[in-house]
Amino acid sequence: MNLSDAIALVAKDTRKNTDDAMTDRDAIDCARGEVTVEDLDVVDDATLREAYEIVLAASADDVARALR
């Protein structure tokens, strides 16, 4: 999975669990600020877990480029 696809999944999941009016950038900032790799143990969906791992591991510059 590439970073752009991972961002889309994580943003969608973050909006579902917080504020559905968030932009992708706001949702990713929220996820990167609140979620840790240890938190992912409770994520049952392997694809979603992989998406979070990719987003959390990416540099801030890579995320910003992917969000353009």
PDB file with SEQRES, HELIX, SHEET and CRYST1 records, atoms N, CA, C and O in Angstrom:
SEQRES   1 A   68  MET ASN LEU SER ASP ALA ILE ALA LEU VAL ALA LYS ASP          
SEQRES   2 A   68  THR ARG LYS ASN THR ASP ASP ALA MET THR ASP ARG ASP          
SEQRES   3 A   68  ALA ILE ASP CYS ALA ARG GLY GLU VAL THR VAL GLU ASP          
SEQRES   4 A   68  LEU ASP VAL VAL ASP ASP ALA THR LEU ARG GLU ALA TYR          
SEQRES   5 A   68  GLU ILE VAL LEU ALA ALA SER ALA ASP ASP VAL ALA ARG          
SEQRES   6 A   68  ALA LEU ARG                                                  
HELIX    1 AA1 LEU A    3  ASN A   17  1                                  15    
HELIX    2 AA2 ASP A   24  GLU A   34  1                                  11    
HELIX    3 AA3 VAL A   37  VAL A   42  5                                   6    
HELIX    4 AA4 ALA A   46  ALA A   57  1                                  12    
HELIX    5 AA5 ALA A   60  LEU A   67  1                                   8    
CRYST1    1.000    1.000    1.000  90.00  90.00  90.00 P 1           1          
ATOM      1  N   MET A   1       0.853  -1.166   0.000  1.00  0.00           N  
ATOM      2  CA  MET A   1       0.000   0.000   0.000  1.00  0.00           C  
ATOM      3  C   MET A   1       0.904   1.236   0.000  1.00  0.00           C  
ATOM      4  O   MET A   1       1.896   1.292   0.728  1.00  0.00           O  
ATOM      5  N   ASN A   2       0.550   2.215  -0.820  1.00  0.00           N  
ATOM      6  CA  ASN A   2       1.349   3.438  -0.851  1.00  0.00           C  
ATOM      7  C   ASN A   2       0.828   4.431   0.187  1.00  0.00           C  
ATOM      8  O   ASN A   2      -0.240   4.246   0.771  1.00  0.00           O  
ATOM      9  N   LEU A   3       1.608   5.486   0.401  1.00  0.00           N  
ATOM     10  CA  LEU A   3       1.269   6.459   1.443  1.00  0.00           C  
ATOM     11  C   LEU A   3      -0.054   7.156   1.164  1.00  0.00           C  
ATOM     12  O   LEU A   3      -0.832   7.375   2.092  1.00  0.00           O  
ATOM     13  N   SER A   4      -0.328   7.507  -0.070  1.00  0.00           N  
ATOM     14  CA  SER A   4      -1.586   8.194  -0.392  1.00  0.00           C  
ATOM     15  C   SER A   4      -2.794   7.326  -0.064  1.00  0.00           C  
ATOM     16  O   SER A   4      -3.781   7.815   0.486  1.00  0.00           O  
ATOM     17  N   ASP A   5      -2.721   6.048  -0.396  1.00  0.00           N  
ATOM     18  CA  ASP A   5      -3.820   5.128  -0.063  1.00  0.00           C  
ATOM     19  C   ASP A   5      -3.959   4.977   1.450  1.00  0.00           C  
ATOM     20  O   ASP A   5      -5.071   4.940   1.978  1.00  0.00           O  
ATOM     21  N   ALA A   6      -2.826   4.891   2.143  1.00  0.00           N  
ATOM     22  CA  ALA A   6      -2.853   4.766   3.597  1.00  0.00           C  
ATOM     23  C   ALA A   6      -3.474   6.004   4.235  1.00  0.00           C  
ATOM     24  O   ALA A   6      -4.265   5.896   5.173  1.00  0.00           O  
ATOM     25  N   ILE A   7      -3.117   7.171   3.730  1.00  0.00           N  
ATOM     26  CA  ILE A   7      -3.680   8.414   4.250  1.00  0.00           C  
ATOM     27  C   ILE A   7      -5.195   8.427   4.078  1.00  0.00           C  
ATOM     28  O   ILE A   7      -5.922   8.814   4.993  1.00  0.00           O  
ATOM     29  N   ALA A   8      -5.664   8.013   2.930  1.00  0.00           N  
ATOM     30  CA  ALA A   8      -7.111   8.001   2.679  1.00  0.00           C  
ATOM     31  C   ALA A   8      -7.834   7.104   3.684  1.00  0.00           C  
ATOM     32  O   ALA A   8      -8.876   7.486   4.216  1.00  0.00           O  
ATOM     33  N   LEU A   9      -7.291   5.920   3.945  1.00  0.00           N  
ATOM     34  CA  LEU A   9      -7.921   4.998   4.897  1.00  0.00           C  
ATOM     35  C   LEU A   9      -7.876   5.534   6.320  1.00  0.00           C  
ATOM     36  O   LEU A   9      -8.873   5.475   7.040  1.00  0.00           O  
ATOM     37  N   VAL A  10      -6.728   6.054   6.724  1.00  0.00           N  
ATOM     38  CA  VAL A  10      -6.587   6.564   8.085  1.00  0.00           C  
ATOM     39  C   VAL A  10      -7.462   7.798   8.284  1.00  0.00           C  
ATOM     40  O   VAL A  10      -8.099   7.940   9.328  1.00  0.00           O  
ATOM     41  N   ALA A  11      -7.499   8.682   7.304  1.00  0.00           N  
ATOM     42  CA  ALA A  11      -8.342   9.877   7.414  1.00  0.00           C  
ATOM     43  C   ALA A  11      -9.812   9.485   7.550  1.00  0.00           C  
ATOM     44  O   ALA A  11     -10.536  10.050   8.371  1.00  0.00           O  
ATOM     45  N   LYS A  12     -10.243   8.532   6.756  1.00  0.00           N  
ATOM     46  CA  LYS A  12     -11.633   8.079   6.821  1.00  0.00           C  
ATOM     47  C   LYS A  12     -11.941   7.479   8.197  1.00  0.00           C  
ATOM     48  O   LYS A  12     -12.982   7.774   8.784  1.00  0.00           O  
ATOM     49  N   ASP A  13     -11.045   6.648   8.705  1.00  0.00           N  
ATOM     50  CA  ASP A  13     -11.252   6.023  10.003  1.00  0.00           C  
ATOM     51  C   ASP A  13     -11.234   7.064  11.120  1.00  0.00           C  
ATOM     52  O   ASP A  13     -12.037   6.993  12.051  1.00  0.00           O  
ATOM     53  N   THR A  14     -10.333   8.013  11.031  1.00  0.00           N  
ATOM     54  CA  THR A  14     -10.256   9.062  12.061  1.00  0.00           C  
ATOM     55  C   THR A  14     -11.528   9.893  12.074  1.00  0.00           C  
ATOM     56  O   THR A  14     -12.070  10.194  13.137  1.00  0.00           O  
ATOM     57  N   ARG A  15     -12.002  10.263  10.888  1.00  0.00           N  
ATOM     58  CA  ARG A  15     -13.256  11.029  10.823  1.00  0.00           C  
ATOM     59  C   ARG A  15     -14.412  10.232  11.414  1.00  0.00           C  
ATOM     60  O   ARG A  15     -15.251  10.782  12.128  1.00  0.00           O  
ATOM     61  N   LYS A  16     -14.454   8.935  11.115  1.00  0.00           N  
ATOM     62  CA  LYS A  16     -15.530   8.075  11.623  1.00  0.00           C  
ATOM     63  C   LYS A  16     -15.541   8.055  13.148  1.00  0.00           C  
ATOM     64  O   LYS A  16     -16.601   7.974  13.768  1.00  0.00           O  
ATOM     65  N   ASN A  17     -14.360   8.129  13.744  1.00  0.00           N  
ATOM     66  CA  ASN A  17     -14.245   8.018  15.198  1.00  0.00           C  
ATOM     67  C   ASN A  17     -14.164   9.368  15.915  1.00  0.00           C  
ATOM     68  O   ASN A  17     -14.135   9.408  17.145  1.00  0.00           O  
ATOM     69  N   THR A  18     -14.129  10.463  15.170  1.00  0.00           N  
ATOM     70  CA  THR A  18     -14.023  11.775  15.813  1.00  0.00           C  
ATOM     71  C   THR A  18     -15.035  12.744  15.216  1.00  0.00           C  
ATOM     72  O   THR A  18     -16.169  12.834  15.685  1.00  0.00           O  
ATOM     73  N   ASP A  19     -14.623  13.466  14.183  1.00  0.00           N  
ATOM     74  CA  ASP A  19     -15.438  14.525  13.594  1.00  0.00           C  
ATOM     75  C   ASP A  19     -15.496  14.312  12.083  1.00  0.00           C  
ATOM     76  O   ASP A  19     -14.486  14.467  11.396  1.00  0.00           O  
ATOM     77  N   ASP A  20     -16.659  13.963  11.570  1.00  0.00           N  
ATOM     78  CA  ASP A  20     -16.760  13.651  10.143  1.00  0.00           C  
ATOM     79  C   ASP A  20     -16.597  14.872   9.237  1.00  0.00           C  
ATOM     80  O   ASP A  20     -16.570  14.736   8.014  1.00  0.00           O  
ATOM     81  N   ALA A  21     -16.491  16.057   9.827  1.00  0.00           N  
ATOM     82  CA  ALA A  21     -16.278  17.266   9.032  1.00  0.00           C  
ATOM     83  C   ALA A  21     -14.789  17.587   8.834  1.00  0.00           C  
ATOM     84  O   ALA A  21     -14.450  18.541   8.133  1.00  0.00           O  
ATOM     85  N   MET A  22     -13.910  16.802   9.445  1.00  0.00           N  
ATOM     86  CA  MET A  22     -12.464  17.049   9.318  1.00  0.00           C  
ATOM     87  C   MET A  22     -12.007  16.897   7.875  1.00  0.00           C  
ATOM     88  O   MET A  22     -12.522  16.066   7.127  1.00  0.00           O  
ATOM     89  N   THR A  23     -11.032  17.714   7.500  1.00  0.00           N  
ATOM     90  CA  THR A  23     -10.355  17.525   6.221  1.00  0.00           C  
ATOM     91  C   THR A  23      -9.394  16.352   6.373  1.00  0.00           C  
ATOM     92  O   THR A  23      -9.130  15.902   7.488  1.00  0.00           O  
ATOM     93  N   ASP A  24      -8.872  15.856   5.257  1.00  0.00           N  
ATOM     94  CA  ASP A  24      -7.864  14.794   5.332  1.00  0.00           C  
ATOM     95  C   ASP A  24      -6.670  15.255   6.169  1.00  0.00           C  
ATOM     96  O   ASP A  24      -6.177  14.507   7.013  1.00  0.00           O  
ATOM     97  N   ARG A  25      -6.208  16.484   5.937  1.00  0.00           N  
ATOM     98  CA  ARG A  25      -5.049  17.000   6.671  1.00  0.00           C  
ATOM     99  C   ARG A  25      -5.336  17.031   8.181  1.00  0.00           C  
ATOM    100  O   ARG A  25      -4.502  16.603   8.980  1.00  0.00           O  
ATOM    101  N   ASP A  26      -6.499  17.532   8.565  1.00  0.00           N  
ATOM    102  CA  ASP A  26      -6.857  17.586   9.983  1.00  0.00           C  
ATOM    103  C   ASP A  26      -6.946  16.186  10.586  1.00  0.00           C  
ATOM    104  O   ASP A  26      -6.486  15.950  11.703  1.00  0.00           O  
ATOM    105  N   ALA A  27      -7.536  15.273   9.841  1.00  0.00           N  
ATOM    106  CA  ALA A  27      -7.686  13.906  10.334  1.00  0.00           C  
ATOM    107  C   ALA A  27      -6.325  13.229  10.507  1.00  0.00           C  
ATOM    108  O   ALA A  27      -6.102  12.527  11.494  1.00  0.00           O  
ATOM    109  N   ILE A  28      -5.425  13.436   9.561  1.00  0.00           N  
ATOM    110  CA  ILE A  28      -4.090  12.830   9.654  1.00  0.00           C  
ATOM    111  C   ILE A  28      -3.302  13.462  10.792  1.00  0.00           C  
ATOM    112  O   ILE A  28      -2.618  12.760  11.536  1.00  0.00           O  
ATOM    113  N   ASP A  29      -3.391  14.780  10.936  1.00  0.00           N  
ATOM    114  CA  ASP A  29      -2.720  15.443  12.061  1.00  0.00           C  
ATOM    115  C   ASP A  29      -3.236  14.894  13.384  1.00  0.00           C  
ATOM    116  O   ASP A  29      -2.456  14.653  14.304  1.00  0.00           O  
ATOM    117  N   CYS A  30      -4.531  14.698  13.481  1.00  0.00           N  
ATOM    118  CA  CYS A  30      -5.136  14.139  14.684  1.00  0.00           C  
ATOM    119  C   CYS A  30      -4.608  12.726  14.941  1.00  0.00           C  
ATOM    120  O   CYS A  30      -4.179  12.413  16.052  1.00  0.00           O  
ATOM    121  N   ALA A  31      -4.640  11.888  13.928  1.00  0.00           N  
ATOM    122  CA  ALA A  31      -4.187  10.501  14.086  1.00  0.00           C  
ATOM    123  C   ALA A  31      -2.713  10.446  14.470  1.00  0.00           C  
ATOM    124  O   ALA A  31      -2.334   9.694  15.368  1.00  0.00           O  
ATOM    125  N   ARG A  32      -1.881  11.233  13.799  1.00  0.00           N  
ATOM    126  CA  ARG A  32      -0.449  11.216  14.087  1.00  0.00           C  
ATOM    127  C   ARG A  32      -0.151  11.771  15.472  1.00  0.00           C  
ATOM    128  O   ARG A  32       0.870  11.432  16.071  1.00  0.00           O  
ATOM    129  N   GLY A  33      -1.031  12.619  15.982  1.00  0.00           N  
ATOM    130  CA  GLY A  33      -0.821  13.177  17.310  1.00  0.00           C  
ATOM    131  C   GLY A  33      -1.369  12.321  18.432  1.00  0.00           C  
ATOM    132  O   GLY A  33      -0.924  12.432  19.574  1.00  0.00           O  
ATOM    133  N   GLU A  34      -2.330  11.468  18.118  1.00  0.00           N  
ATOM    134  CA  GLU A  34      -3.026  10.716  19.166  1.00  0.00           C  
ATOM    135  C   GLU A  34      -2.742   9.215  19.165  1.00  0.00           C  
ATOM    136  O   GLU A  34      -2.776   8.582  20.221  1.00  0.00           O  
ATOM    137  N   VAL A  35      -2.465   8.644  18.007  1.00  0.00           N  
ATOM    138  CA  VAL A  35      -2.326   7.186  17.885  1.00  0.00           C  
ATOM    139  C   VAL A  35      -0.848   6.803  17.922  1.00  0.00           C  
ATOM    140  O   VAL A  35      -0.008   7.453  17.301  1.00  0.00           O  
ATOM    141  N   THR A  36      -0.551   5.739  18.660  1.00  0.00           N  
ATOM    142  CA  THR A  36       0.805   5.193  18.682  1.00  0.00           C  
ATOM    143  C   THR A  36       0.784   3.803  18.060  1.00  0.00           C  
ATOM    144  O   THR A  36      -0.279   3.209  17.881  1.00  0.00           O  
ATOM    145  N   VAL A  37       1.942   3.301  17.740  1.00  0.00           N  
ATOM    146  CA  VAL A  37       2.044   1.953  17.172  1.00  0.00           C  
ATOM    147  C   VAL A  37       1.468   0.930  18.156  1.00  0.00           C  
ATOM    148  O   VAL A  37       0.856  -0.054  17.740  1.00  0.00           O  
ATOM    149  N   GLU A  38       1.659   1.157  19.438  1.00  0.00           N  
ATOM    150  CA  GLU A  38       1.130   0.236  20.451  1.00  0.00           C  
ATOM    151  C   GLU A  38      -0.396   0.195  20.427  1.00  0.00           C  
ATOM    152  O   GLU A  38      -0.994  -0.842  20.715  1.00  0.00           O  
ATOM    153  N   ASP A  39      -1.025   1.317  20.087  1.00  0.00           N  
ATOM    154  CA  ASP A  39      -2.487   1.370  20.002  1.00  0.00           C  
ATOM    155  C   ASP A  39      -3.036   0.462  18.906  1.00  0.00           C  
ATOM    156  O   ASP A  39      -4.199   0.061  18.959  1.00  0.00           O  
ATOM    157  N   LEU A  40      -2.222   0.139  17.930  1.00  0.00           N  
ATOM    158  CA  LEU A  40      -2.695  -0.621  16.774  1.00  0.00           C  
ATOM    159  C   LEU A  40      -2.999  -2.076  17.093  1.00  0.00           C  
ATOM    160  O   LEU A  40      -3.608  -2.776  16.284  1.00  0.00           O  
ATOM    161  N   ASP A  41      -2.582  -2.531  18.260  1.00  0.00           N  
ATOM    162  CA  ASP A  41      -2.880  -3.914  18.654  1.00  0.00           C  
ATOM    163  C   ASP A  41      -4.379  -4.183  18.698  1.00  0.00           C  
ATOM    164  O   ASP A  41      -4.801  -5.329  18.547  1.00  0.00           O  
ATOM    165  N   VAL A  42      -5.182  -3.158  18.900  1.00  0.00           N  
ATOM    166  CA  VAL A  42      -6.630  -3.347  18.999  1.00  0.00           C  
ATOM    167  C   VAL A  42      -7.348  -3.211  17.659  1.00  0.00           C  
ATOM    168  O   VAL A  42      -8.562  -3.403  17.587  1.00  0.00           O  
ATOM    169  N   VAL A  43      -6.612  -2.882  16.602  1.00  0.00           N  
ATOM    170  CA  VAL A  43      -7.221  -2.733  15.277  1.00  0.00           C  
ATOM    171  C   VAL A  43      -7.327  -4.119  14.648  1.00  0.00           C  
ATOM    172  O   VAL A  43      -6.316  -4.757  14.352  1.00  0.00           O  
ATOM    173  N   ASP A  44      -8.563  -4.576  14.448  1.00  0.00           N  
ATOM    174  CA  ASP A  44      -8.790  -5.927  13.929  1.00  0.00           C  
ATOM    175  C   ASP A  44      -8.535  -6.041  12.428  1.00  0.00           C  
ATOM    176  O   ASP A  44      -8.105  -7.091  11.952  1.00  0.00           O  
ATOM    177  N   ASP A  45      -8.791  -4.987  11.694  1.00  0.00           N  
ATOM    178  CA  ASP A  45      -8.668  -5.011  10.243  1.00  0.00           C  
ATOM    179  C   ASP A  45      -7.191  -4.862   9.847  1.00  0.00           C  
ATOM    180  O   ASP A  45      -6.573  -3.831  10.113  1.00  0.00           O  
ATOM    181  N   ALA A  46      -6.640  -5.888   9.216  1.00  0.00           N  
ATOM    182  CA  ALA A  46      -5.217  -5.890   8.860  1.00  0.00           C  
ATOM    183  C   ALA A  46      -4.863  -4.773   7.889  1.00  0.00           C  
ATOM    184  O   ALA A  46      -3.784  -4.189   7.988  1.00  0.00           O  
ATOM    185  N   THR A  47      -5.749  -4.470   6.960  1.00  0.00           N  
ATOM    186  CA  THR A  47      -5.484  -3.412   5.990  1.00  0.00           C  
ATOM    187  C   THR A  47      -5.443  -2.052   6.676  1.00  0.00           C  
ATOM    188  O   THR A  47      -4.573  -1.230   6.387  1.00  0.00           O  
ATOM    189  N   LEU A  48      -6.376  -1.819   7.575  1.00  0.00           N  
ATOM    190  CA  LEU A  48      -6.403  -0.554   8.303  1.00  0.00           C  
ATOM    191  C   LEU A  48      -5.191  -0.435   9.225  1.00  0.00           C  
ATOM    192  O   LEU A  48      -4.602   0.640   9.345  1.00  0.00           O  
ATOM    193  N   ARG A  49      -4.825  -1.526   9.867  1.00  0.00           N  
ATOM    194  CA  ARG A  49      -3.640  -1.519  10.725  1.00  0.00           C  
ATOM    195  C   ARG A  49      -2.395  -1.179   9.912  1.00  0.00           C  
ATOM    196  O   ARG A  49      -1.561  -0.386  10.349  1.00  0.00           O  
ATOM    197  N   GLU A  50      -2.271  -1.781   8.729  1.00  0.00           N  
ATOM    198  CA  GLU A  50      -1.133  -1.483   7.855  1.00  0.00           C  
ATOM    199  C   GLU A  50      -1.135  -0.008   7.452  1.00  0.00           C  
ATOM    200  O   GLU A  50      -0.083   0.631   7.416  1.00  0.00           O  
ATOM    201  N   ALA A  51      -2.304   0.524   7.153  1.00  0.00           N  
ATOM    202  CA  ALA A  51      -2.409   1.934   6.769  1.00  0.00           C  
ATOM    203  C   ALA A  51      -1.921   2.835   7.895  1.00  0.00           C  
ATOM    204  O   ALA A  51      -1.160   3.772   7.654  1.00  0.00           O  
ATOM    205  N   TYR A  52      -2.354   2.558   9.122  1.00  0.00           N  
ATOM    206  CA  TYR A  52      -1.891   3.347  10.263  1.00  0.00           C  
ATOM    207  C   TYR A  52      -0.378   3.225  10.426  1.00  0.00           C  
ATOM    208  O   TYR A  52       0.299   4.221  10.678  1.00  0.00           O  
ATOM    209  N   GLU A  53       0.152   2.025  10.285  1.00  0.00           N  
ATOM    210  CA  GLU A  53       1.601   1.836  10.417  1.00  0.00           C  
ATOM    211  C   GLU A  53       2.357   2.676   9.396  1.00  0.00           C  
ATOM    212  O   GLU A  53       3.378   3.281   9.720  1.00  0.00           O  
ATOM    213  N   ILE A  54       1.860   2.713   8.171  1.00  0.00           N  
ATOM    214  CA  ILE A  54       2.509   3.488   7.109  1.00  0.00           C  
ATOM    215  C   ILE A  54       2.440   4.980   7.419  1.00  0.00           C  
ATOM    216  O   ILE A  54       3.439   5.689   7.298  1.00  0.00           O  
ATOM    217  N   VAL A  55       1.270   5.451   7.817  1.00  0.00           N  
ATOM    218  CA  VAL A  55       1.101   6.880   8.114  1.00  0.00           C  
ATOM    219  C   VAL A  55       1.948   7.284   9.310  1.00  0.00           C  
ATOM    220  O   VAL A  55       2.580   8.340   9.284  1.00  0.00           O  
ATOM    221  N   LEU A  56       1.974   6.477  10.346  1.00  0.00           N  
ATOM    222  CA  LEU A  56       2.748   6.822  11.539  1.00  0.00           C  
ATOM    223  C   LEU A  56       4.248   6.778  11.268  1.00  0.00           C  
ATOM    224  O   LEU A  56       5.004   7.537  11.875  1.00  0.00           O  
ATOM    225  N   ALA A  57       4.686   5.911  10.377  1.00  0.00           N  
ATOM    226  CA  ALA A  57       6.115   5.774  10.087  1.00  0.00           C  
ATOM    227  C   ALA A  57       6.618   6.829   9.094  1.00  0.00           C  
ATOM    228  O   ALA A  57       7.820   7.086   9.020  1.00  0.00           O  
ATOM    229  N   ALA A  58       5.725   7.424   8.349  1.00  0.00           N  
ATOM    230  CA  ALA A  58       6.120   8.396   7.327  1.00  0.00           C  
ATOM    231  C   ALA A  58       6.625   9.682   7.972  1.00  0.00           C  
ATOM    232  O   ALA A  58       6.198  10.058   9.064  1.00  0.00           O  
ATOM    233  N   SER A  59       7.532  10.339   7.280  1.00  0.00           N  
ATOM    234  CA  SER A  59       8.015  11.633   7.768  1.00  0.00           C  
ATOM    235  C   SER A  59       6.928  12.682   7.560  1.00  0.00           C  
ATOM    236  O   SER A  59       6.034  12.514   6.731  1.00  0.00           O  
ATOM    237  N   ALA A  60       7.018  13.752   8.315  1.00  0.00           N  
ATOM    238  CA  ALA A  60       6.058  14.850   8.166  1.00  0.00           C  
ATOM    239  C   ALA A  60       6.111  15.417   6.744  1.00  0.00           C  
ATOM    240  O   ALA A  60       5.076  15.782   6.187  1.00  0.00           O  
ATOM    241  N   ASP A  61       7.295  15.492   6.161  1.00  0.00           N  
ATOM    242  CA  ASP A  61       7.424  16.006   4.790  1.00  0.00           C  
ATOM    243  C   ASP A  61       6.745  15.088   3.787  1.00  0.00           C  
ATOM    244  O   ASP A  61       6.081  15.557   2.862  1.00  0.00           O  
ATOM    245  N   ASP A  62       6.910  13.781   3.965  1.00  0.00           N  
ATOM    246  CA  ASP A  62       6.275  12.828   3.053  1.00  0.00           C  
ATOM    247  C   ASP A  62       4.747  12.915   3.154  1.00  0.00           C  
ATOM    248  O   ASP A  62       4.046  12.859   2.143  1.00  0.00           O  
ATOM    249  N   VAL A  63       4.245  13.051   4.373  1.00  0.00           N  
ATOM    250  CA  VAL A  63       2.793  13.186   4.566  1.00  0.00           C  
ATOM    251  C   VAL A  63       2.303  14.466   3.912  1.00  0.00           C  
ATOM    252  O   VAL A  63       1.283  14.465   3.223  1.00  0.00           O  
ATOM    253  N   ALA A  64       3.019  15.548   4.125  1.00  0.00           N  
ATOM    254  CA  ALA A  64       2.602  16.838   3.529  1.00  0.00           C  
ATOM    255  C   ALA A  64       2.574  16.748   2.008  1.00  0.00           C  
ATOM    256  O   ALA A  64       1.650  17.254   1.372  1.00  0.00           O  
ATOM    257  N   ARG A  65       3.584  16.105   1.424  1.00  0.00           N  
ATOM    258  CA  ARG A  65       3.601  15.945  -0.047  1.00  0.00           C  
ATOM    259  C   ARG A  65       2.434  15.094  -0.512  1.00  0.00           C  
ATOM    260  O   ARG A  65       1.818  15.396  -1.534  1.00  0.00           O  
ATOM    261  N   ALA A  66       2.125  14.049   0.211  1.00  0.00           N  
ATOM    262  CA  ALA A  66       1.029  13.143  -0.177  1.00  0.00           C  
ATOM    263  C   ALA A  66      -0.332  13.820  -0.043  1.00  0.00           C  
ATOM    264  O   ALA A  66      -1.280  13.450  -0.736  1.00  0.00           O  
ATOM    265  N   LEU A  67      -0.431  14.791   0.827  1.00  0.00           N  
ATOM    266  CA  LEU A  67      -1.703  15.484   1.049  1.00  0.00           C  
ATOM    267  C   LEU A  67      -1.950  16.614   0.053  1.00  0.00           C  
ATOM    268  O   LEU A  67      -3.045  17.176   0.032  1.00  0.00           O  
ATOM    269  N   ARG A  68      -0.976  16.957  -0.762  1.00  0.00           N  
ATOM    270  CA  ARG A  68      -1.147  18.040  -1.745  1.00  0.00           C  
ATOM    271  C   ARG A  68      -2.108  17.659  -2.817  1.00  0.00           C  
ATOM    272  O   ARG A  68      -2.368  18.450  -3.724  1.00  0.00           O  
TER     273      ARG A  68                                                      
END                                                                             
